Amino acid sequence: MKAVIPAIGLAPRFLPLAKAVPKEMLPLGNKPAIHYVVSEAVSAGFDEILILLDSGKESIRSYFTPDLDLEAYLESVESLAELEAIRQTTSMANIQFKTWEGRGGIGDALPLTRDFVANDPFFAVLVGDAVMQHGSPLSHMVEAWNSLSRSSVCIDACLPHLISQHTIAGGRELEVGIFEISKIAEKPEPADAPQLVSQKGTRLPFHAVASRYLFSPTIFDCMEDTEKNETEGDKLSSALDLLRERSGLLGITWFGERLNIATPEEFLESAKNFVSFGC
């Protein structure tokens, strides 16, 4: 199975650090954040991975590429644990890279992966600056595809005061943890935000789209047919809404913990809460 990991964006809130160090390479424990994103994909069965890079983020490519000189040195000094660690990092999956020269977000960059996806029935997208702990929603998303043959987004509960910062999903529960999405709203005001409804008709807390997607290749046509909006988030949300109209879209609830490193404040909080599970 194939997965795409966008590691793109200028990360202006991390400047001047981000000029030399991609935010995806910021450490959680003794590994960069993107290591755990790749490990999550591999654990869910996605063994072919394409990492989308901005120019200037070649350190990510270096991290996942074998360094034979370093391996030979570690072997010569009998640093076998360290040697095993770096070999494991560079052999987790068949990892490819593509450099994107544009500016924007996922909606602009993702069409570059169309040839990589080819004729596969679905592929995963994992945002490179969000780390999932205590499991992954991807396995549940694949299971939902196998039973319902529809694209899906991971969703998790969103506090009311944060609604206007996120993409909010509304819809009706089909079975426990799986929702038929009927509306996608990008950064709505709380009064206008859609909500999920249980099988019994009970309104549930607000839920936001949460950094993991499982798409059919139809998403590429939806992106082509979506007019470019002022912000990239709007464009991706519009493409999701068009995908929902054309072939249906599921929301898969997530009960683990999502560690974001989109801002310095979120990174510090994530580093404090991070628990390594040997990835």
C-alpha positions as CSV (number, residue, x, y, z in Angstrom):
1,M,0.0,0.0,0.0
2,K,1.1,3.6,-0.7
3,A,1.3,6.6,1.5
4,V,2.2,10.2,0.9
5,I,3.8,12.4,3.6
6,P,3.8,16.1,2.8
7,A,6.7,17.8,4.6
8,I,6.2,21.2,3.1
9,G,5.7,24.8,4.2
10,L,7.9,27.6,5.3
11,A,7.1,27.3,9.0
12,P,7.5,31.1,9.5
13,R,6.7,30.8,13.2
14,F,9.9,28.7,13.6
15,L,12.2,31.3,11.9
16,P,15.1,31.8,12.0
17,L,15.5,28.1,13.1
18,A,13.4,26.8,10.2
19,K,15.8,28.4,7.7
20,A,18.2,25.5,8.4
21,V,16.1,22.9,10.3
22,P,12.7,21.7,9.0
23,K,10.1,21.6,11.7
24,E,9.5,18.0,10.7
25,M,13.1,17.3,11.9
26,L,12.5,18.7,15.4
27,P,13.2,16.0,18.0
28,L,10.7,14.0,20.0
29,G,12.9,11.9,22.2
30,N,16.0,10.9,20.2
31,K,14.3,10.9,16.8
32,P,12.8,13.6,14.6
33,A,9.0,14.0,14.5
34,I,8.8,12.7,10.9
35,H,10.4,9.4,11.9
36,Y,7.3,8.6,13.9
37,V,5.0,9.6,11.0
38,V,6.8,7.2,8.7
39,S,6.8,4.5,11.4
40,E,3.0,4.9,11.8
41,A,2.5,4.4,8.1
42,V,4.7,1.3,8.0
43,S,2.9,-0.2,11.1
44,A,-0.4,0.2,9.3
45,G,0.9,-1.7,6.3
46,F,1.9,1.2,4.0
47,D,5.3,0.0,2.7
48,E,5.7,2.4,-0.3
49,I,6.0,6.0,0.9
50,L,6.6,9.2,-1.0
51,I,7.8,12.2,1.1
52,L,7.0,15.5,-0.5
53,L,9.8,18.1,0.3
54,D,10.2,21.8,-0.1
55,S,13.6,22.9,-1.5
56,G,15.7,23.4,1.6
57,K,14.5,20.3,3.4
58,E,17.1,18.0,2.1
59,S,18.0,17.0,5.7
60,I,14.8,14.8,5.7
61,R,16.1,13.0,2.6
62,S,19.5,12.5,4.3
63,Y,17.9,11.1,7.4
64,F,16.1,8.3,5.5
65,T,19.0,7.6,3.1
66,P,21.8,5.1,4.0
67,D,25.1,6.6,4.9
68,L,27.6,3.8,4.1
69,D,30.6,5.8,5.5
70,L,28.9,6.3,8.8
71,E,27.8,2.7,9.0
72,A,31.3,1.5,8.3
73,Y,32.7,3.8,11.1
74,L,30.1,2.6,13.6
75,E,30.9,-1.0,12.7
76,S,34.6,-0.4,13.1
77,V,34.2,1.1,16.6
78,E,31.7,-1.6,17.5
79,S,28.8,0.9,18.2
80,L,26.4,-1.9,17.2
81,A,23.3,-0.5,18.9
82,E,23.7,2.8,17.1
83,L,24.5,1.0,13.8
84,E,21.3,-1.0,14.1
85,A,19.3,2.1,14.9
86,I,20.3,4.0,11.7
87,R,20.0,0.9,9.6
88,Q,16.5,0.4,10.9
89,T,15.7,4.0,10.0
90,T,16.8,3.7,6.4
91,S,15.1,0.3,5.8
92,M,11.7,0.9,7.3
93,A,10.0,1.0,3.9
94,N,10.5,1.8,0.2
95,I,10.8,5.6,0.7
96,Q,10.9,7.9,-2.3
97,F,11.2,11.7,-2.4
98,K,9.9,14.5,-4.6
99,T,10.9,18.1,-4.3
100,W,8.1,20.7,-4.7
101,E,9.2,24.1,-5.8
102,G,6.0,25.9,-5.2
103,R,4.5,27.7,-2.2
104,G,1.2,26.7,-0.5
105,G,-0.1,23.6,1.3
106,I,-1.3,20.1,0.7
107,G,-3.9,21.0,-1.9
108,D,-1.2,22.6,-4.1
109,A,1.4,19.9,-3.6
110,L,-0.6,16.7,-3.5
111,P,-1.3,16.6,-7.3
112,L,2.4,16.0,-7.8
113,T,1.9,12.5,-6.4
114,R,-0.6,11.3,-9.0
115,D,2.0,9.3,-10.9
116,F,3.2,7.7,-7.6
117,V,-0.4,6.6,-6.7
118,A,-1.1,5.4,-10.2
119,N,-4.0,3.0,-10.4
120,D,-4.0,1.9,-6.7
121,P,-7.6,1.9,-5.2
122,F,-6.5,4.2,-2.3
123,F,-3.6,5.8,-0.7
124,A,-2.9,7.4,2.7
125,V,-1.9,11.0,3.4
126,L,-0.1,11.7,6.7
127,V,0.6,15.3,7.6
128,G,4.3,15.4,8.4
129,D,4.1,17.7,11.5
130,A,1.5,15.7,13.5
131,V,2.5,12.6,15.5
132,M,-0.1,10.1,16.6
133,Q,0.4,8.4,20.0
134,H,-1.2,5.3,21.4
135,G,-1.9,3.7,18.0
136,S,-3.0,5.1,14.7
137,P,-6.3,5.7,13.0
138,L,-4.9,4.3,9.7
139,S,-5.8,0.7,10.3
140,H,-9.4,1.7,11.1
141,M,-9.5,3.8,7.9
142,V,-8.3,0.8,5.8
143,E,-10.9,-1.4,7.5
144,A,-13.6,1.1,6.7
145,W,-12.5,1.2,3.0
146,N,-12.5,-2.6,2.8
147,S,-16.2,-2.7,4.0
148,L,-17.6,0.5,2.5
149,S,-15.1,1.4,-0.4
150,R,-15.1,5.1,0.5
151,S,-12.4,7.7,1.2
152,S,-12.1,8.8,4.8
153,V,-10.7,11.5,7.1
154,C,-9.6,11.0,10.7
155,I,-11.6,13.2,13.0
156,D,-11.2,14.0,16.7
157,A,-12.9,16.1,19.3
158,C,-12.4,19.8,19.1
159,L,-12.9,22.2,22.0
160,P,-15.5,24.9,21.3
161,H,-13.0,27.8,21.6
162,L,-10.7,26.1,19.0
163,I,-13.4,25.6,16.3
164,S,-12.5,28.7,14.3
165,Q,-8.9,27.3,13.9
166,H,-9.8,24.0,12.4
167,T,-11.7,22.2,9.6
168,I,-14.9,20.9,11.2
169,A,-16.8,17.9,10.0
170,G,-20.5,17.1,10.4
171,G,-22.5,14.0,9.6
172,R,-24.4,10.9,10.9
173,E,-23.0,7.9,12.6
174,L,-23.2,4.7,10.5
175,E,-21.6,2.4,13.0
176,V,-19.5,2.9,16.1
177,G,-16.7,5.3,15.3
178,I,-17.6,5.7,11.6
179,F,-19.6,8.7,10.3
180,E,-21.0,9.6,6.9
181,I,-19.7,13.1,6.4
182,S,-22.4,15.5,5.2
183,K,-20.6,18.8,5.6
184,I,-17.0,20.2,5.8
185,A,-16.5,23.7,7.1
186,E,-13.1,25.4,7.1
187,K,-12.5,27.5,10.3
188,P,-16.2,28.3,10.9
189,E,-17.5,30.4,13.7
190,P,-18.8,28.2,16.5
191,A,-22.4,29.1,15.7
192,D,-22.0,27.9,12.1
193,A,-20.0,24.8,12.8
194,P,-21.5,21.4,11.7
195,Q,-21.8,18.6,14.2
196,L,-21.9,14.9,14.3
197,V,-25.0,13.0,15.1
198,S,-25.1,9.6,16.7
199,Q,-27.1,6.6,15.4
200,K,-29.8,7.6,18.0
201,G,-29.9,11.2,16.7
202,T,-28.0,12.7,19.6
203,R,-25.7,15.7,18.8
204,L,-22.1,14.9,19.6
205,P,-19.2,17.3,20.4
206,F,-17.6,19.1,17.6
207,H,-15.0,17.2,15.7
208,A,-12.1,18.4,13.5
209,V,-10.3,16.8,10.6
210,A,-7.1,15.4,12.2
211,S,-4.1,15.2,9.9
212,R,-4.7,11.7,8.4
213,Y,-6.6,10.9,5.2
214,L,-7.3,7.8,3.1
215,F,-8.1,8.9,-0.5
216,S,-9.2,7.2,-3.6
217,P,-7.4,8.7,-6.7
218,T,-10.7,10.6,-7.3
219,I,-9.3,13.3,-5.0
220,F,-6.9,14.4,-7.8
221,D,-9.9,15.2,-10.1
222,C,-11.6,17.0,-7.2
223,M,-8.5,19.2,-6.7
224,E,-8.3,20.0,-10.3
225,D,-12.0,21.0,-10.3
226,T,-11.7,23.1,-7.2
227,E,-11.1,26.8,-7.8
228,K,-8.0,28.1,-5.9
229,N,-9.2,30.1,-2.9
230,E,-7.3,32.7,-0.8
231,T,-5.8,30.1,1.5
232,E,-4.6,26.6,1.0
233,G,-6.8,25.3,3.8
234,D,-9.9,26.5,1.9
235,K,-8.7,24.7,-1.2
236,L,-8.2,21.4,0.5
237,S,-11.5,21.7,2.3
238,S,-13.3,22.5,-0.9
239,A,-11.8,19.4,-2.6
240,L,-12.9,17.3,0.4
241,D,-16.4,18.6,0.0
242,L,-16.4,17.8,-3.7
243,L,-15.1,14.3,-3.0
244,R,-17.9,13.9,-0.5
245,E,-20.5,14.9,-3.1
246,R,-19.1,12.7,-5.8
247,S,-18.3,9.5,-4.1
248,G,-18.9,9.9,-0.3
249,L,-16.6,10.6,2.5
250,L,-16.3,8.9,5.9
251,G,-15.1,10.3,9.2
252,I,-13.2,7.9,11.4
253,T,-13.0,8.9,15.0
254,W,-9.7,8.9,16.8
255,F,-9.3,8.4,20.5
256,G,-5.5,8.5,20.9
257,E,-3.4,11.6,21.3
258,R,-2.2,13.9,18.5
259,L,1.0,15.8,19.0
260,N,1.3,18.8,16.8
261,I,4.5,20.7,16.1
262,A,3.0,23.4,13.8
263,T,4.0,26.2,16.2
264,P,6.8,26.6,18.8
265,E,4.3,26.5,21.6
266,E,2.7,23.2,20.2
267,F,6.2,21.7,19.8
268,L,7.2,22.4,23.4
269,E,3.9,21.0,24.6
270,S,4.3,17.9,22.4
271,A,7.9,17.3,23.5
272,K,6.7,17.5,27.2
273,N,3.9,15.0,26.6
274,F,5.8,12.6,24.2
275,V,6.0,9.0,25.3
276,S,8.3,6.8,23.2
277,F,6.9,3.3,22.2
278,G,10.1,2.1,20.6
279,C,9.3,3.4,17.1
